[in-house]
Amino acid sequence: MEVNDFLKIPSLGQSYITAGHDGIFNIIKKIEVIEEPYPAIRDFLVPGSFFLTTFWCMRSDKENRIQMVREMIECRCAGLGIMPAPNLGGTIDEEIIALGNQHGFPVIYIPEGTGWGNIISEYGLLAHNLFSPAANQQMTDVLNLFTEFHAEEDIGNFCRNMSRLLGVPLIVSTDTVYSSDQQDMNVAMIMAKVQSVCQRNIKSFVSPITIRIDDNHSVVVHFGKKALVIAYTVSRMLDSETFQLFYKIAPAMAKELDKYCTNPYSIRGKHFIGDLGDKPMHYVLLKRKNLRQIERELGHPYIIYERNDYLNYCIILIPDEFKKGSEVYPLYREMMDQTQPELFVFSQVSMEKRKLIAKLESIKYMVSTLAYLEGMYSVDELPLLYILAFAPLEYRKHLFGESGTSELWGDDKGFLETLRMYILIRNVMDVGNLQGIHPNSVKYRLKKMLSRFGYREEDMLGDLSYIELLMQLEVMATEN
């Protein structure tokens, strides 16, 4: 590898050559971290070696620092990477810079906090694999994506861009799930199958593992310490040349994504299989800025299925021990009053354990896309909200005309939410319990809002165009 190529690895994304630009094509044969004092360091000087140092052992010995660089040049070493903070006060010696420029000896400035281990592992990933010229260019593009990710920290973009580059549909799981754009890939079903396999004993797996999805498709799952990187493909393509690059890149992806995980995948949802009993569950996704005291604030024996401190949501399970299904709505109101969430997504019906995990993965996927939502929503609304969020502007104009939604929205947000909840639940008493208002107040709000949309009060009993009206209300929720 040349010094010029070495600078492209992700860990050196903020580093730069401060001297010796004429030596950027020097060949690097190995990387060494040195913190030995001069002259003891002489024993380690080998032609083609590139050295990394903070000069900790020579922080008070400028003369020997300079002499060491002279001997590196005489020994035809490839270059030197210096992290000058904190031992050198953040500044590389002017004499070392002058030597580098004079002899074409590359001196790289490395910011404080850069991990030597990360540099060495990424160098090994690039240097110890043989590529054709085309594949070598592809690897360079891959490393550029890592550099962009370090700057932007946008996991969704990282997943989609890497998928396009590798030509393989990808799913990554940190505290939430992200996927590339692939129409025939059922993300919720794949995550449910992966979860099912992982519940057996994730610690016994040798990464990566292959899981069969259907007669034609499989996924390859690579485990980080906390994150998962998953590739989806036609089973016959698992050994193809295209797929080989994924095998090489996946460990580095998982390592980068680990830092965005609160808990290891193996313990996420740990209550789910064994500890929940046989009762069906209602479920809630609750989102707000601070979740640290959420268990204490609830004051009930709810099950915190998952808490995501990165995206500020938690998923709460409620065993269905109610005599009537409508009894859950006052409980939802109590939860909202106790926790004051920015977003509250609730289930209208309870669900058996075997179906619950796939549903929850689907909810997390949609909520990560609809992260801007605020207010109260039924789980059943999310697919429609998700679709409408990507609907063409022309279609939304068709629903409302040129005036748009702002005129209808006005000061009646709460009244419109009552109408939306009624269309979904179809019971005045339950809507009142959910919103904490009297049933007569529900009827008043419905009457007022229906007139705004051109309906009569008696239409509430059965003649509403429910689907069209619900879509209008959902568009207003996403736009306002």
Secondary structure by P-SEA (a helix, b strand, c coil): ccaaaaaacccccccccccccccccccccbbbbbccccccccccccccbbbbbccccccccaaaaaaaaaaaaaaccccccccccccccccccaaaaaaaaaccbbbbbbcccccaaaaaaaaaacccccccaaaaaaaaaaaaaaaaaaacccaaaaaaaaaaaacccccccccbbbbccccccaaaaaaaaaaaaaaacccccccbbbbbccccbbbbbbbcccbbbbbbccccccccccaaaaaaaaaaaaaaacccccccccccccccccccccbbbbbbbbbccccccccccccccccccccccccbbbbbbbcccccccaaaaaaaaaaaaaccccbbbbbcccccccccaaaaaaaaaaaaaaccccccccccaaaaaaaaaaccaaaaaaaccccccccccccaaaaaaaaaaaaacccaaaaaaaacccaaaaaaaaaaaaaaacccccccccccaaaaaaaaaaaaaaac
